[in-house]
Amino acid sequence: MKKIRNRNSKKKQIETKYMLIALTVVCVLGIFGGLVYNINGGPLKAIAGYIFVPMQQGINATGSWIFNTANDFKTLSQVLEENEKLKEQNAELTNQLTIAKIEQYELENLRELFDLSEKYPTYEKVAANVIAKDSGNWFSSFTINRGEKDGIMVGMNVLADGGLVGIVTDVGPNYSKVRSIIDDANNVSAMVPSTGDNFNVSGNLKTMNEAMVITFSELRDAENSVKIGEPVITSYVSDQYHQGILIGYISSIEFGPNNLTKIGTITPVADFEHLEDVLVIKKIKDVGNTVDTEPTE
């Protein structure tokens, strides 16, 4: 009995399936015929309105989405390509700007050296670059890229930033070593132009570290004429340094332990933290017939 029922059930399902397929074919043919022969009105038109219009709208929407998506991908690709080109242009412009800044920086350094050279026109000078220095924050001792081949000799004065930097202490074929005026071992005979008083300026790395100043002593200034801010230059009595080279400016002044002479500090005119380019005076100060090779003032 069960087998008979199952057969009947399957037979009915097959018949229903074929009926649905037949009806679907009839409907599609009818609708197609109505559309082909432009049937106006009637149920076919209504069926077409309910079935094909939404389908057409869906197809249109899908087509629009695909079209827009394709355009978006195309636009994105173009944007990425343009972005890469802009990056390359930006890198090139940045490189050009960097080169321009370096050239401007070098030009300014050369202009400063030229102005400094014009400041001391009576001396023949040669420009040099600092290529090394001793350890520490300050250029208390450093090496330049000029030597015997350039006419450099021990005892020649070195300038930068509008004033005195130091003195050449050692010379090689294509390099020279310079000891600056801030070094503890260096002393300079100096004077204040307004009074003509002579005194001693000493290198002092301790005070340079504390307040960026060096010290002076033995200033007589009997009439208390010397004031803070006055310039200090190399003295005519110096046996190592040419006369009239600016050293710096007085930053403090007071009586010394003996209450007869004054002591104080000087702010150097040269930037001993960032020395790069210097001028070497190509003449040793002539004191009689001898020239000392070490500053012993």
TAVENTA-V639692 format. One record per pair of residues at least 24 apart in sequence whose C-alpha atoms are under 7 Angstrom apart, sorted by the first residue. I is the first residue (numbers start at 1). J is the second residue. Records with the same first field share a line. If there is no record, write none. Layout:
# TAVENTA-V639692
I = J + J
This chain:
# TAVENTA-V639692
116 = 162
123 = 281
124 = 281 + 282
125 = 279 + 280 + 281 + 282
126 = 279 + 280 + 281 + 282
127 = 278 + 279 + 280
128 = 277 + 278 + 279
129 = 276 + 277 + 278
130 = 275 + 276 + 277
137 = 273
138 = 272 + 273
139 = 272 + 273 + 275
140 = 179 + 180 + 182 + 183
141 = 178 + 179 + 180
142 = 177 + 178 + 179
143 = 175 + 176 + 177 + 178
144 = 175 + 176 + 177
145 = 174 + 175 + 176
146 = 174 + 175 + 176
147 = 171 + 172 + 173 + 174 + 175 + 176
148 = 172 + 173 + 174
149 = 173 + 174
152 = 282
154 = 293
155 = 240 + 284 + 293 + 294
156 = 280 + 281 + 282 + 283 + 284
157 = 241 + 280 + 281
158 = 278 + 279 + 280 + 281
159 = 278 + 279 + 280
160 = 270 + 277 + 278 + 279
161 = 269 + 270 + 271
162 = 269 + 270
163 = 245 + 246 + 247 + 269 + 270
164 = 245 + 246 + 247 + 270
165 = 270
169 = 293 + 294
182 = 214
186 = 295
187 = 295 + 296 + 297
188 = 297
189 = 234 + 235 + 237 + 238 + 297
190 = 232 + 233 + 234 + 235
191 = 232 + 233 + 234 + 235
192 = 231 + 232 + 233
197 = 221
198 = 235
212 = 267
213 = 265 + 266 + 267 + 268
214 = 265 + 266 + 267
215 = 264 + 265 + 266
216 = 263 + 264 + 265
217 = 262 + 263 + 264
218 = 261 + 262 + 263
219 = 261 + 262 + 263
220 = 260 + 261 + 262
228 = 252 + 253
239 = 285 + 287
240 = 285 + 295
241 = 285
242 = 285
